[in-house]
Amino acid sequence: MNKQQLINELAYKTGQTQIAVKKVIQSLTDIITDELKQGGEIRLTGFGVITRWHQAERLARNPKTGAPHMISERFSVKLKPGKELLEELNNTQTKNK
């Protein structure tokens, strides 16, 4: 699902306009980004915890040539899924088999 599909689905389920939903999604992503930039975390009970983590500089290899290449240190994002999300995913997979 891409961003536009998410907007369409939320607009349909909530009865809001696509413009209103788009503003909410953009505001949500801005708030999450700002919080993570400040070193905070986002806890969505039942869904999971979004945190920022530091990746140290490391040596990698070009898969085509095998030549070594240093990957610079950077920040990335992790999602630790919540209990309810995991249960729902596993119940769905069991039902679909």
Residue frames as a rotation matrix with the C-alpha (Angstrom) as fourth column:
MET 1
0.591 0.807 0.000 0.00
0.807 -0.591 0.000 0.00
0.000 0.000 -1.000 0.00
ASN 2
-0.507 -0.740 0.442 1.40
0.717 -0.647 -0.260 3.39
0.478 0.185 0.859 -0.91
LYS 3
-0.908 0.076 -0.411 0.61
0.243 -0.706 -0.666 6.77
-0.341 -0.705 0.623 0.64
GLN 4
-0.693 0.684 -0.230 -2.24
-0.695 -0.546 0.468 7.59
0.195 0.484 0.853 -1.76
GLN 5
-0.263 0.588 -0.765 -3.86
0.045 0.799 0.599 4.20
0.964 0.123 -0.236 -1.19
LEU 6
-0.640 -0.021 -0.768 -3.59
0.756 0.160 -0.635 4.76
0.136 -0.987 -0.087 2.57
ILE 7
-0.918 0.324 -0.228 -5.24
-0.266 -0.931 -0.251 8.18
-0.293 -0.169 0.941 2.19
ASN 8
-0.470 0.771 -0.430 -8.06
-0.596 0.082 0.799 6.67
0.651 0.631 0.421 0.11
GLU 9
-0.303 0.319 -0.898 -8.65
0.458 0.875 0.157 3.84
0.836 -0.363 -0.411 2.61
LEU 10
-0.780 -0.027 -0.625 -8.65
0.602 -0.304 -0.738 6.17
-0.170 -0.952 0.253 5.63
ALA 11
-0.846 0.507 -0.168 -10.98
-0.530 -0.832 0.160 8.61
-0.058 0.225 0.973 3.89
TYR 12
-0.320 0.735 -0.597 -13.36
-0.313 0.513 0.799 5.78
0.894 0.443 0.066 3.07
LYS 13
-0.304 0.148 -0.941 -13.29
0.689 0.717 -0.110 4.27
0.658 -0.681 -0.320 6.58
THR 14
-0.707 -0.046 -0.706 -13.60
0.629 -0.497 -0.598 7.58
-0.323 -0.867 0.380 8.44
GLY 15
0.365 0.879 0.306 -15.92
0.926 -0.306 -0.223 9.47
-0.102 0.365 -0.926 6.11
GLN 16
0.265 -0.375 -0.888 -13.41
0.120 -0.901 0.416 12.33
-0.957 -0.217 -0.194 5.94
THR 17
0.949 -0.003 -0.315 -12.25
-0.302 -0.293 -0.907 14.02
-0.090 0.956 -0.279 2.76
GLN 18
0.631 -0.773 0.065 -9.02
0.739 0.573 -0.355 12.89
0.237 0.272 0.933 1.15
ILE 19
0.154 -0.559 0.815 -7.61
0.033 -0.821 -0.570 16.39
0.987 0.115 -0.108 1.65
ALA 20
0.584 0.122 0.803 -8.29
-0.751 -0.295 0.591 16.26
0.309 -0.948 -0.081 5.41
VAL 21
0.959 -0.224 0.175 -6.81
0.134 0.899 0.418 12.78
-0.251 -0.377 0.891 5.71
LYS 22
0.463 -0.827 0.320 -3.73
0.616 0.040 -0.787 13.82
0.638 0.561 0.527 3.71
LYS 23
0.216 -0.340 0.915 -3.14
-0.470 -0.858 -0.207 16.72
0.856 -0.385 -0.345 6.15
VAL 24
0.795 0.122 0.594 -3.45
-0.597 0.326 0.733 14.36
-0.104 -0.937 0.332 9.13
ILE 25
0.853 -0.508 0.119 -1.02
0.520 0.849 -0.096 11.84
-0.052 0.144 0.988 7.64
GLN 26
0.261 -0.789 0.557 1.48
0.348 -0.461 -0.816 14.57
0.901 0.406 0.154 6.77
SER 27
0.363 -0.073 0.929 1.19
-0.741 -0.627 0.240 16.02
0.565 -0.775 -0.282 10.29
LEU 28
0.949 0.023 0.315 1.64
-0.220 0.764 0.607 12.54
-0.227 -0.645 0.730 11.79
THR 29
0.633 -0.761 0.140 4.78
0.720 0.512 -0.468 11.85
0.285 0.397 0.872 9.77
ASP 30
0.184 -0.545 0.818 6.16
-0.091 -0.838 -0.538 15.31
0.979 0.024 -0.203 10.66
ILE 31
0.605 0.116 0.788 5.57
-0.768 -0.179 0.615 14.70
0.212 -0.977 -0.019 14.39
ILE 32
0.950 -0.265 0.166 7.15
0.207 0.930 0.303 11.23
-0.235 -0.253 0.938 14.27
THR 33
0.442 -0.818 0.368 10.15
0.608 -0.029 -0.794 12.54
0.660 0.575 0.484 12.34
ASP 34
0.242 -0.316 0.917 10.67
-0.459 -0.870 -0.179 15.44
0.855 -0.377 -0.356 14.76
GLU 35
0.804 0.116 0.583 10.45
-0.589 0.294 0.753 13.14
-0.084 -0.949 0.305 17.79
LEU 36
0.846 -0.511 0.152 12.93
0.522 0.852 -0.043 10.66
-0.108 0.115 0.987 16.33
LYS 37
0.341 -0.731 0.590 15.34
0.313 -0.504 -0.805 13.46
0.886 0.459 0.057 15.36
GLN 38
0.283 -0.162 0.945 15.32
-0.763 -0.635 0.120 14.56
0.581 -0.756 -0.303 19.01
GLY 39
-0.741 -0.647 -0.179 16.18
-0.449 0.676 -0.584 11.01
0.499 -0.353 -0.792 20.13
GLY 40
-0.326 0.711 0.623 12.69
-0.823 0.110 -0.557 10.18
-0.465 -0.694 0.550 21.38
GLU 41
-0.989 0.111 0.099 10.47
0.142 0.903 0.405 7.24
-0.045 0.415 -0.909 20.58
ILE 42
-0.371 0.924 -0.092 6.88
-0.879 -0.318 0.355 6.75
0.299 0.212 0.930 19.48
ARG 43
-0.963 0.136 0.231 4.79
0.011 0.881 -0.473 4.23
-0.268 -0.454 -0.850 21.46
LEU 44
-0.301 0.907 -0.294 1.55
-0.875 -0.140 0.464 3.12
0.379 0.397 0.836 19.84
THR 45
-0.505 0.105 0.856 0.04
-0.617 0.650 -0.444 0.65
-0.604 -0.752 -0.264 22.28
GLY 46
0.415 0.649 0.638 -0.94
-0.068 0.722 -0.689 -2.54
-0.907 0.242 0.344 20.51
PHE 47
0.989 -0.075 -0.131 0.94
-0.135 -0.052 -0.990 -1.58
0.068 0.996 -0.061 17.35
GLY 48
0.453 -0.880 -0.143 4.54
0.841 0.475 -0.260 -1.11
0.297 -0.003 0.955 18.44
VAL 49
0.632 -0.400 -0.664 7.39
0.204 -0.741 0.640 1.20
-0.748 -0.540 -0.386 19.37
ILE 50
0.751 -0.416 0.513 9.28
0.486 -0.177 -0.856 3.22
0.447 0.892 0.069 16.77
THR 51
0.705 -0.591 -0.393 12.83
0.178 -0.389 0.904 4.14
-0.687 -0.707 -0.169 17.82
ARG 52
0.776 -0.587 -0.231 15.91
-0.521 -0.390 -0.759 5.64
0.355 0.710 -0.609 16.27
TRP 53
0.780 -0.590 0.209 19.17
0.243 0.594 0.767 3.69
-0.577 -0.547 0.606 16.40
HIS 54
0.448 -0.739 -0.503 22.75
-0.792 -0.589 0.159 4.42
-0.414 0.327 -0.850 15.48
GLN 55
0.942 -0.253 0.221 24.51
0.326 0.845 -0.423 2.30
-0.080 0.471 0.879 12.89
ALA 56
0.345 -0.901 -0.262 28.28
-0.108 -0.315 0.943 2.42
-0.933 -0.297 -0.206 13.22
GLU 57
0.280 -0.391 -0.877 30.57
-0.956 -0.198 -0.217 2.79
-0.088 0.899 -0.429 10.23
ARG 58
0.322 -0.137 0.937 31.22
-0.170 0.965 0.200 -0.62
-0.931 -0.224 0.287 8.71
LEU 59
-0.657 -0.618 -0.432 32.97
-0.604 0.090 0.792 -2.36
-0.450 0.781 -0.433 5.88
ALA 60
0.462 0.795 0.393 30.82
-0.214 0.530 -0.820 -3.84
-0.861 0.294 0.415 3.14
ARG 61
-0.676 -0.654 0.339 31.47
0.166 0.313 0.935 -5.34
-0.718 0.688 -0.103 -0.27
ASN 62
-0.250 0.525 -0.814 30.11
-0.912 -0.409 0.016 -4.42
-0.324 0.746 0.581 -3.68
PRO 63
0.273 0.420 0.865 28.03
-0.248 0.900 -0.358 -7.47
-0.929 -0.117 0.350 -4.66
LYS 64
0.981 0.115 -0.154 28.98
-0.171 0.156 -0.973 -7.18
-0.088 0.981 0.173 -8.35
THR 65
0.478 -0.871 -0.109 32.73
-0.415 -0.114 -0.903 -6.66
0.774 0.477 -0.416 -8.02
GLY 66
0.625 -0.221 -0.749 33.48
0.657 0.667 0.351 -7.83
0.422 -0.711 0.562 -4.49
ALA 67
-0.331 -0.776 0.537 35.41
0.324 -0.628 -0.708 -4.59
0.887 -0.060 0.459 -3.90
PRO 68
-0.285 0.193 -0.939 35.41
0.957 0.000 -0.291 -3.39
-0.056 -0.981 -0.185 -0.27
HIS 69
-0.278 0.299 0.913 33.48
0.215 -0.907 0.363 -0.21
0.936 0.297 0.188 0.52
MET 70
-0.899 -0.028 -0.436 33.06
0.435 -0.151 -0.888 1.70
-0.041 -0.988 0.148 3.79
ILE 71
0.055 0.953 0.297 29.49
0.608 -0.268 0.748 2.56
0.792 0.139 -0.594 4.72
SER 72
-0.648 -0.320 0.691 29.35
-0.187 -0.812 -0.552 5.76
0.738 -0.487 0.466 6.77
GLU 73
-0.822 0.396 -0.409 27.78
0.533 0.283 -0.798 5.85
-0.200 -0.874 -0.443 10.20
ARG 74
-0.669 0.685 0.289 24.15
-0.283 -0.593 0.754 6.90
0.688 0.422 0.590 10.20
PHE 75
-0.672 0.596 0.440 20.88
-0.463 0.126 -0.877 6.79
-0.579 -0.793 0.191 12.09
SER 76
-0.769 0.524 -0.366 18.11
-0.084 0.485 0.870 4.43
0.634 0.700 -0.329 11.12
VAL 77
-0.221 0.806 0.549 14.68
-0.968 -0.248 -0.026 3.47
0.116 -0.538 0.835 12.48
LYS 78
-0.949 0.004 -0.314 13.42
0.034 0.995 -0.091 0.29
0.312 -0.097 -0.945 14.13
LEU 79
-0.008 0.967 0.253 9.87
-0.857 -0.137 0.497 -0.87
0.516 -0.213 0.830 14.78
LYS 80
-0.989 -0.142 0.047 9.38
-0.144 0.812 -0.565 -3.27
0.043 -0.565 -0.824 17.66
PRO 81
-0.400 0.906 -0.139 5.94
-0.190 0.067 0.980 -4.73
0.896 0.419 0.145 17.02
GLY 82
-0.411 0.384 0.827 3.36
-0.911 -0.188 -0.366 -4.77
0.015 -0.904 0.427 19.81
LYS 83
-0.818 0.098 0.566 1.78
-0.135 0.925 -0.355 -7.91
-0.558 -0.367 -0.744 21.21
GLU 84
0.162 0.985 0.065 -1.62
-0.067 0.077 -0.995 -7.27
-0.985 0.157 0.079 19.61
LEU 85
0.353 -0.108 -0.929 -0.09
-0.906 -0.288 -0.310 -6.65
-0.234 0.951 -0.199 16.17
LEU 86
-0.702 -0.688 -0.184 1.92
-0.711 0.693 0.120 -9.86
0.045 0.215 -0.976 16.35
GLU 87
-0.599 0.557 0.575 -1.09
0.031 0.734 -0.679 -11.85
-0.800 -0.389 -0.457 17.53
GLU 88
0.434 0.810 -0.394 -3.24
-0.358 -0.246 -0.900 -10.45
-0.827 0.532 0.183 14.72
LEU 89
0.038 -0.504 -0.863 -0.59
-0.999 -0.006 -0.040 -11.23
0.015 0.863 -0.504 12.10
ASN 90
-0.893 -0.439 0.101 -0.15
-0.445 0.893 -0.057 -14.77
-0.066 -0.096 -0.993 13.36
ASN 91
-0.281 0.875 0.395 -3.90
0.031 0.419 -0.907 -15.40
-0.959 -0.242 -0.145 13.64
THR 92
0.481 0.442 -0.757 -4.36
-0.686 -0.347 -0.639 -14.16
-0.546 0.827 0.137 10.07
GLN 93
-0.353 -0.701 -0.620 -1.56
-0.924 0.366 0.112 -16.38
0.148 0.612 -0.777 8.74
THR 94
-0.860 0.078 0.505 -3.03
-0.147 0.909 -0.391 -19.41
-0.489 -0.410 -0.770 10.51
LYS 95
0.108 0.993 0.047 -6.47
-0.086 0.056 -0.995 -18.72
-0.990 0.104 0.092 9.02
ASN 96
0.425 0.033 -0.905 -5.05
-0.841 -0.354 -0.408 -18.21
-0.334 0.935 -0.123 5.50
LYS 97
-0.639 -0.769 0.015 -3.21
-0.716 0.602 0.354 -21.57
-0.281 0.215 -0.935 5.42
